């Protein structure tokens, strides 16, 4: 029976003639449906929106990824005892129980935050004095103070956090979300990455579709110039002529798909069709001239430099993307790798972060988008409460993998939660310890996806983002 179905399919394609590209594309991107199939019952690789395993509280995700590992002890996890014992050696009880990446001293010196903390909001929680704008949204943010990871090297830690595995080749979080739910945008990619300020050490490993179809691969938008290189046709080619080219290419690809059955050929057809539609949608997306002065000020975007790459511009673009149905937006900001001269490098990084981050949350709320948009903030690990001495620069902080802070807001997250607590010096979790896999499981849960059921059969086994780990952080759920 299977052979008969395959023969009928090949015969159909062989006799279809003109229009093969459109027909093939129709199977890849169906019109949006009110009732969609669950991810594992999809019979072809599709970008059409579909339901998850249960009702979702979040439709879209904006992941503010802090490349390099920001110091949570200088931002969100206030430790008064660090001020009391400043300059004293790390206690004997910690020796051998903390993994340093670069520090070689057995008992480095404790270092409090040079900038201090103060209370804010109705919750009265502590926040760094370097984040005056974030204070305005503090009551809405829910913190996970006890995230841990096994990887203390940047590329491996980034891969573990965003693909679930320490080595390259696995699908990224955005790709899994797109695979499970499809996209509501027909004219933009469903998974977009913005990274004008930094190149992550893991490079494309944190936006790849891995062994999933390449239709789920993240698309990186450039910070300046054309959003995507080679998107527009050469000078002198009319839209109609360009359409003929795309149709002809897809007819050839569809014939090849019929004879070979390679799913990557189907992905190629999808890519050509999407690129054709993006010739009109991408320039409109990045044109901020229709944004009000109030909105530009909210994010800190200079109206005279709307095309200038910046984290502020990318946060505003992220809002515009979720408005247009993009499923998953990742905005990378760095570099937070302050091993040395933290007093020189940290305040400018916070200044770059503060207003756009707060503005994004406020803008989403004002527009009614925060209820179904999940915003996540965090890096691949945290920073030590002890100083890392440098020969050529003032002290900094080394990598800390035992416990660090992330936060979430919107999309079904209960506001104002402080999940977990670290010890008095900020080394280890003493309450509600969590792992990066728990973060992944919770993000998928908020999207209506069961992380244990969102699987893909590859090389004889079912793979999933969280591998055999991960628990949903129930205390975060509204």
C-alpha angles and dihedrals in degrees: 000000000000090000090050092052091049092050092049090050093050091047090051093053093044092057099037097089118178116023099042091130093055093045093049091047091052089063091050100048114025120188111273111278129204092221116041133180125257114261098257094050095056106117098199135030102271138173095198115119115262139171123268128222094286138359111302128222093198127052098178139026131214110190114195099200115195104208115214100026116278120227106258088187088066095044120029112355108071116198113186091185090067088063092047094051098032113155095013122122119266106268119262090243090070098047110113092009098082124068113219122193100201108001111101100179113103092219112026119184124271115247126194122205110284091214103048134218135257136186122262142177130015090298090059093219122162121254133172118271086230091072107063094153095046088057087072093063098033094111090058097051122093115206130209101199097178109057113145137186137183096225121086097174116087103235094043093045092048091050092048093050097045104029103024093240134080096228129062123261104064122111115265126241091257091051092051090051091050092046091052100043109015120216135290092209117084094179101046133046115269093228118043129177125202116195113152096138101051145010109229115232089237089055114190091352090091095053102038125117090220111191092351118095113286089241084081095053117121116253117218118216116211119238095227138019119016109003090231124020118244092009096124123064121253118276113281096029112119122217089250092052090047090052090054090053093050092047092050093049092048092049088057091045092048091052089050090048090053093052100039105026092215108160090209088067088058089050089052090054090050091049093053092049093047092047089052092053092044091061085081102028101046097058090047091050095055095041103102096177091105093059117104123245088245091058094046090051091048091061096032095245115157109233090211092056105040092148095049112115113245142138088250092057092046093052089052090048089051090058090048089051097054088046086059095050102262106158102208129020121183118193115191121204127179178280100333095150097118104168090145137024094015090164089061100040105034102064094053090049091052091047089053091050105039109070098036092048093049091041092054093055092045093047093049090050094048091051095047092247100113094076092068101023117084115209118197129188128191150097134240092269141340138251134266124257087225127079123253106216118220128198095213102030141032118276126291137176129269127222117287118197100166095079135351140158132260130165139207134193136180128006096085098320116138108243123238099020122152104198116193132352135231127219122273092275097042099245106114140020114257096174132036100351114202138186133219087255089061089055090052093047091050094049091052091046092055087052090054095257127128105221091211092056101040095092140148125207110233132157093352100311140076112252126198136181094252095041105208094331141072138091127207111248096234095184090067095057119101 
